């Protein structure tokens, strides 16, 4: 990688959407040379991809439902686990194979994973199934 490749990478870091012509002018190479170099940098894996960075106002976090099966005689005996997690919105006893349905809203997928790992590590928890919320179509609970 020479000084021109480094200059091209620097330009792409500043604005990956700028035109090849703009990059070529700024690094003092022809458009075709810049195009060829970018393709080589991508093919060789030096440039692994491009990404969109959202402003904080566009980040809404992630929600999920955890289906929980536990080995306690009563659901009330295990609820303390969920009361200690600030991201837990609701914890409800349910019928069927699972015992509890826990709704969580976390700031990030990483945090959601940490919560799941914490719950899964509890000795009274037998099984946990995670359902990440992809879309919300109706929510009558939050109406004023």
ABEGO torsion letter per residue (X at the ends): XBAAAAAAAAAAAABAABBAAAAAAAAGBBAAAAAAAAAAAAAAGABAEBBBBBBAAABAEBBBBBBBBBABABAAAAAAAAAABAABABBBBBBEABABBBBBBBABAAAAAAAAAAAAABAABABBBBBBBABBABBAAABX
